[in-house]
Amino acid sequence: MLRHGWDQLSIYLPVVLMGLLALGTWWLVRNAPMPQLPVVERQQGHQPDYYMKSFSVKTFDATGRLQSEVQGDVARHYIDTDTLEIDKVHMRSVSLDGRVTVATANRGLSNADGSEVQLFGNAIVTRESVPAKPGAPGLPRLEFRGEFLHAFTKTERVLSNQPVDLARGNDRFTADTMTYDNLDQVLQLRGRVRGILMPRSTQ
């Protein structure tokens, strides 16, 4: 009788084991910790990631020659556009031949390497005069004024889609828009253009 009962049990044992295995699997799934879902990066938006106050930044070439200096009251770096916004900006650059260019404005916006600078509010870009040398004529002082000036430092260009005042030595010009290329020595004035040309000294 006992042997017969054991034989009957052995017939159903695989079914019982499968049932226990299924039950154990269900329990593990139910009590296992939930997998970590990938964290979706929160959009940073146009927010500054660092500030600088009352700062001055200078850059030098390999020989130690000063190339440029940037000063300002407050600077804010925006990581989404990799730009630097500066309040009360004052920039000074020195070319290879010693020409000094100074730019000031209520606010400036520069790209990462400083090759493109936008100036807003009382914007002034000045290139100091260059005295004449034997075999090379001098260059008069050049000054641009406007509410917006867009300067490209590497290609030495200054653009504006807003009214500008231009002074070249004693000459004065005004225009609605302007494009100036210092390397090619080409100035384009558009819109309502007015100019005052002063007579040159014969001496």
C-alpha positions in Angstrom: 0.0 0.0 0.0 2.8 2.3 0.9 4.7 1.4 -2.2 1.6 2.1 -4.3 1.1 5.5 -2.7 4.8 6.4 -3.4 4.4 5.4 -7.0 1.3 7.6 -7.3 3.2 10.5 -5.7 6.2 10.0 -8.0 3.9 10.4 -11.0 2.7 13.9 -9.8 6.1 15.0 -8.4 7.3 16.7 -11.6 4.0 18.6 -11.8 4.3 19.7 -8.2 7.9 20.8 -8.8 7.0 22.7 -11.9 4.2 24.4 -9.9 6.6 25.3 -7.1 9.1 26.6 -9.6 6.5 28.8 -11.3 5.3 30.1 -7.9 8.9 30.9 -6.9 9.5 32.7 -10.1 6.4 34.8 -9.7 7.5 35.7 -6.1 10.9 36.8 -7.3 9.5 39.0 -10.0 7.0 40.5 -7.7 9.6 41.3 -5.0 12.6 42.2 -7.1 13.6 45.9 -7.2 12.4 47.8 -10.3 15.2 48.4 -12.8 16.6 51.9 -12.9 15.2 53.8 -15.9 17.6 56.0 -17.8 17.6 59.5 -16.3 16.3 62.0 -18.9 18.6 65.0 -18.8 16.7 68.1 -17.7 16.8 70.8 -20.3 19.2 73.5 -18.9 17.7 76.3 -21.0 19.5 79.6 -21.5 20.9 79.8 -18.0 24.4 80.9 -17.0 26.6 78.2 -15.5 29.2 80.6 -14.0 29.7 84.3 -13.3 32.7 86.7 -13.1 32.6 90.1 -11.4 35.0 93.0 -11.9 37.3 90.8 -14.0 40.1 91.3 -16.4 41.3 88.5 -18.8 44.5 88.9 -20.9 45.7 86.6 -23.7 49.3 86.4 -24.9 51.0 84.7 -27.9 53.8 82.2 -27.7 56.4 85.0 -27.4 54.7 86.6 -24.5 53.3 89.5 -26.5 49.9 90.8 -25.3 47.2 90.0 -27.9 44.0 91.1 -26.2 42.5 92.1 -22.9 38.8 92.0 -21.9 37.4 93.8 -18.8 33.9 94.1 -17.5 31.6 94.6 -14.5 29.9 91.2 -14.7 30.3 88.3 -17.1 27.9 85.4 -17.6 28.8 82.2 -19.5 25.9 80.3 -21.2 26.7 76.7 -21.7 23.9 76.0 -24.2 25.4 78.5 -26.7 29.0 78.6 -25.3 28.9 82.4 -25.3 30.0 85.0 -22.8 27.8 88.0 -22.0 29.6 91.0 -20.4 28.1 94.1 -18.8 30.1 97.3 -19.3 32.5 95.6 -21.6 35.9 97.1 -22.4 38.1 95.2 -25.0 41.6 96.0 -26.2 43.5 94.1 -28.9 46.9 94.6 -30.4 47.7 93.5 -33.9 51.1 92.0 -35.1 52.1 95.4 -36.4 51.3 97.1 -33.1 47.9 98.6 -34.1 45.7 99.0 -31.1 41.9 98.6 -31.3 39.6 99.4 -28.4 35.9 98.4 -28.1 33.5 99.5 -25.4 29.7 99.1 -24.9 27.0 98.8 -22.3 26.8 95.1 -23.1 28.9 92.6 -25.1 28.3 89.1 -26.4 31.3 87.0 -27.4 31.6 83.5 -28.8 33.9 80.9 -27.3 37.2 82.0 -28.9 36.5 85.8 -28.9 36.6 85.9 -32.7 33.1 87.3 -33.0 31.8 90.0 -30.6 28.5 91.8 -30.6 28.3 95.2 -28.9 25.0 96.6 -27.7 24.2 100.1 -26.4 26.6 103.0 -26.8 28.9 100.8 -28.8 32.3 102.3 -29.8 35.1 100.6 -31.7 38.3 102.7 -32.1 41.5 101.9 -34.0 44.3 104.2 -32.9 46.3 106.1 -35.5 49.5 104.7 -36.9 52.3 107.2 -37.5 54.0 107.3 -40.9 57.3 105.4 -41.3 59.9 105.5 -44.1 58.2 103.8 -47.1 54.9 103.4 -45.3 52.1 106.0 -45.0 50.5 106.6 -41.6 46.9 105.7 -40.8 44.5 108.1 -39.3 42.4 107.3 -36.2 39.3 105.4 -37.1 36.2 105.3 -34.8 32.8 103.7 -35.2 29.8 104.6 -33.0 26.3 103.1 -32.8 23.8 101.3 -30.7 24.9 98.0 -32.3 28.2 96.9 -33.8 29.3 93.4 -34.8 33.0 92.9 -34.8 35.0 90.0 -36.2 38.5 90.2 -34.6 40.3 87.6 -36.7 39.1 88.9 -40.1 39.2 92.6 -38.9 35.6 93.4 -40.0 33.0 95.6 -38.3 29.3 95.4 -39.4 26.1 97.1 -38.3 22.5 96.8 -39.5 21.7 100.0 -37.5 22.6 103.6 -37.9 26.3 104.4 -37.3 28.7 107.4 -37.1 32.1 107.0 -38.5 35.1 109.2 -37.9 38.3 108.8 -40.0 40.8 111.4 -38.9 38.9 114.7 -39.3 36.4 113.3 -41.7 32.9 112.4 -40.5 30.2 110.0 -42.0 26.8 108.7 -41.0 24.8 105.9 -42.6 21.9 103.6 -41.9 24.1 100.4 -42.2 27.8 99.7 -42.6 30.3 97.1 -43.6 34.0 97.7 -43.0 36.8 95.3 -44.0 40.1 96.5 -42.5 42.2 93.9 -44.4 40.9 95.0 -47.8 40.5 98.6 -46.7 37.0 98.7 -48.0 34.1 100.6 -46.4 30.5 100.3 -47.5 27.9 102.7 -46.3 24.2 102.2 -47.2 20.9 104.0 -46.7 21.0 107.7 -45.9 24.7 108.4 -46.2 26.1 111.8 -45.2 29.7 112.8 -45.1 32.0 115.8 -44.2 35.4 115.7 -45.8 38.0 118.0 -44.4 40.7 119.4 -46.7 44.1 117.7 -46.4 47.1 119.6 -45.3 49.6 120.2 -48.2 52.5 120.4 -45.8 
